[in-house]
């Protein structure tokens, strides 16, 4: 008599499951574009039924908007995190500019281009784009106001300077899909040069910091980030063993 071994299904806490879905969708958005996010695709990536995805996100449009918002928020938190003890506004701004180049930044720039285009036709995404644009302006303006208050920056209107910086960065990021290997250094540094001028800083004051120097920021992916990832993995393992899904969520998992 033959017997069939059934794969054990592991139920996850609803919050953990929802976060897993959003993270998977955000990864697809960054790698392939927001148009590639479908309930079926994310279900396949997570090896779950599409019905489970639709339990948390009844429409793909909701998941698309959430995926973009999560990716944009994560990037903002990486570019402008809370100040480290003793870190001056000038050091934080230099760190910010140091992270606005490279493959990771190009990927998020492509996502912004993608989202702004699609938001013309997708109201939910349009609202999320506007929300994230406001978050960027608010976070950077707060840093500039802090620098002015402490006497490090000199500008008549930090809010206007904030917009100027973001406009230049957006302009440079618009070329994320093209070959910029021959771009002159003066163009690459355009946002930094403009910020130094508008903030009354000497040339080179916002040059990328040297990692490991006093007050210099760490690089994403450094040991402390690995430790955070390990902690997150432990948390996920704990959530995997918890049979806490209830109601419709439990039914969808079955």
N, C-alpha and C positions, 0 to 999 in steps of 0.2 A: 504494500500500500504506500503510495507516494504522498508526500506532504509538501506543501508549498510554504516557503519561508516568506513572511510578509515584512516589508521594511517598516520599522517602527517610526511612526510620525511623532514629531516633537512639537508640542504646542508652546508658543511663546507668549510672554506678557504682551498685551495689545500695544502698549507704548513702544516696546522693543521691536515688535513686528512692524509697526508703522514706520519707525525710524529706519529699519532695514530696507523697507520698500523705497523710501525717499532717497536713501543713500545709493541704492542700486540705480534709481532713475537719474540721479545727479551724475553718476559715473557715465551713464549712457549719453547724457546731455553734453558733458565735457568732451567725450571721445568721438561722438558721432553726430551730435546735434539734437535739438529738442524735438524735431520731427520724428525721430526714431523711437521716441517714448510711446509705447502702447501698453495697455494692460496685459496683453498676451506676451509681449516681449519681456516685460519685467517678471511676469510669472515664470517664464522659461528660464530666465537668468537666475531666479531664486529657487527653481525646481519646486514650484507650488502651482496650484490651479489658478487660472485667471480670476475665478470667482472670489478667491481670497483677496486678490488685489482690489477688485471692485467693491469689496466690503469696506475697505478703508478709503478708497477713492472711486466713487460711483462713476466718474467720467475721467477720460484720459486728460482732459483740459485741466482738471484740478491737480492731477499728478504732475503735469508739465509745469504749472505755475509753482507748485511746491518744490519741485526739483530745482528750478532756476533760483528761487529764493534761497534755498539751502546752500547751493553752490556759491552764490554771490555773497551770502552772509559769512560763510566759512572763509572765503578769500579776504573779505574785509577784516575779519578777526585776525587773520594771519598777517595782513599788511599793517594794520593799526591796532595792535593789542593794547591792553592797559599798560601804563607805564611801569617799568621795573623800578624797584627802590633806587632812588638817587639818579634816575635817568632824566636828563634834561630834554625839553621840547626839541631843541636842535638835533639831539641824538636820535630822538624818535622819528623826526621828519627825514633825517638821513637814512635811517633804517627803512622807512617807507619807500623812498626812492630806490634804494638798493634792491628791493624786491619787485620793482615794476618792470623788470626785464627777465628774459629767460623763457623756457618752454612752458612752465606752469602759468606764468602770467599771460603768455600768448594764448594758452588754452582758454583762460577765463575771458580774455578779450574777444576771442571768437564766439564764446557763448553770449556775451553782451551784444555783439553784432547780430547774432542769430535771434536773440530774444527781442531786441528792438524792432527788427523786421517783422517777426511774427506777431508782435503785440498790436500791430495795426489791425489785425483781424481777430484777435483773441482777447476779449475783455479781462478775463481773469489774469492772464499773463501781463496785460498792460498795467493793471493795478499793482502787480508784484514788481514790475520794473520800476514804476514810479516810487514805490515804497523803498526799494533798494537804492535808488538814486538819492532819495532823501536821507537814507542812513549814511551813505558815503559823504554827502555834504555835511551832515551833522557831525560825524566823527572827526573829519579833517578840520572843520571850522573850530571845533572845541580845542583841538591841539594848537591851532594858530592863535586863538584867543588866549590860551594859557601862556604861549610864548610872548605875546604882547604884554600881558599882565606882569610877567616876570622880567621884562626888559630885554629879552633875547631877540624878539622880532620887532620891527618898526614898520607898520603899515597903517594907513588911515582907516582901512575897512577890511578886517580879516575875512569877512564873508565874501566880499568881491574877490579877494586873492584866492580864496578856496575855489571858487568857480573857475577862475583863470587856470589854476593848476589842473583841475579835473578836465577842463576843455582841451588843454594841451595833451594830457595823457590819453584822452579819448581819441584825439586826432592821430596820435602816434599808434595807438592800439588798433585803429581802423585798418592798418596795413598788416595785421597779424597773419593774413592769408597770403601775403606776397613775400617775395624774397627781399630781405632787407640787409643782406650780407654786405652790400656796398654802401650802406647808409653812412654818411659822414658823422663823425663823433659829435660835432656841434649840433647836429639834428637829434642824435640819440640823447644828448644831455639837455635838450631844449627845455623840458619841464624843470629840471634842476636849475638851469641858468636863470630862467624866468622867476622861479621861486626865490632864489638868492637875491635877485634884483628887487623884487617887490617887497621882500621882507627886510631889506636893509642889511643883508649879510654879505660878508666878503666872498669873493669868488673862491670856490672850493670848500666852503663851510658845510655844504650838504653832500660832499663827495661820499661815495659808499664807504661805510665803516669797515675796519678790518676785524673779522671775526676773531674773538678771543681777546681783543683789546679791552681795557677797562671801559665799561659802559656800552660796549658794542653788543648788538643783539645776536642771539643765536640764529642758526639756520634751521628752517623747517626740515625735519628728518634727522635732527641731532639726537644724541642719546636720551635727552629728557623727553623728546617726542616719542621715541621708541618705548620708553617706560609708560607714557600715557597710553600708547597703543596696546601695550601688554595689559594694563589695567582695564582698558575697554574690552579686550578679549575675555578676560576673566569675568567681567560683568555679563558679557554676552553668553558665556558658558553657563553661568548661573541661571540666566533667564531662560536658556534652552531647556533646562531640566525642570522648570516650574510649569506645572499644569494649571495655569491661571487664566487662560482664555475662557471667556464666558459667553453665554447667549449666542448671538449670530456669529461672533468671531469663532467660537468653538465649532459651530456647524460648518463654517467655511473651511476650517482646517481639516475637517474629517475627510 
